[in-house]
Amino acid sequence: MGAGTSIVTNMRISRASLVLVFLLTALPATTSSAQIQAPPINGECIEIAKGYKCFYGPFKYSDVDQDGDLIFSGFVRPPDASGYITSMRAALEDADGGFVPRHAVHLHHAVWLNTRKPDMTCDNFIAPDLLPYLPDRFFATGKERTKIELPDGYGYHWDNKKIDGYPFLAPTWYMNTHLHWMHGDEPEEVYIRLNLGFTHDDEADGVTDVRPVWFDVDNCSDSEFDVPGPKDPGNNYKRTWDWTMPEGGRFVTLGGHLHDGGRRLKLFNRTTKEMVYVSRAKYGSKNPADSGWDLRKMSAYSADPGIDVAAGDVLRLTAVYDHSRAWKGVMGIMIGALVVEE
Ligand SMILES: [Cu+2]
């Protein structure tokens, strides 16, 4: 870990596991906790009406690898206050706050992790000097620019206090992102802007906390897989992952993340034999191949009281991809906001 203000590594994402990157960048070489130095924290959050705008970066063209890729994994600033996050969306900006076209710099994905809470679906991360759990993956976005809008009265709680015993960890988030400069050096640098709807604790009477649930067909790894191909047009490629709910409750939001070539993500309750939600990829044209498989959007769910699940229910996530050709390093992720049953 350098003394710089950002941790940028140019390794290929296909070899960079999120969990592994976290471990490597967050843990100093020494094993003595007394010698652990505070890691750099990237970015800042500015309070605006009803929330925060956070900026992370700069991510510079001068740091990309020979393929134009840039991977960042490191600690980032959360809002400097405790409260409930009620909505989340992210976009790329240039140094002047201008819009960065998708054909200039491609946001493969960005993931935010809350160091204050453990992740529900991945607990294979153990680094006692840092944290005895994988931080909570509470938001992810990519080309589809996932927007999370929790129904009124719900929020994801952020506790902006220090954690006893982990002095250098508080209060921070962790962020992993993969950016790709498509055709050269413009713009020279970009920032990731994260817009948060936010209700401060002292105004949050009656707000119900939600628990993120990360469904991922390549969970606890780098979340990436390849679709082998090509097959004949019209064929689909499917990849599944099962998760037994440790707690019951109701999902008030669900949103999906696929890459180009993705068709849909299905979350099916194998115990009740009911479909929980299908997040569909939207392309520029009805025939995605005509639009060059340029993914525009993923449908998302947000409603109160939401969709019931019981503790012990087995939920199956299926990522469905086009199989008319090979797709490299794609993903299939759905994040739900669960209101845990009392
Ligand atoms: Cu992705």
Residues whose N, C-alpha, C, O or C-beta is under 5 A from the ligand:
A	BS01	CU	H108 H109 G142 M331
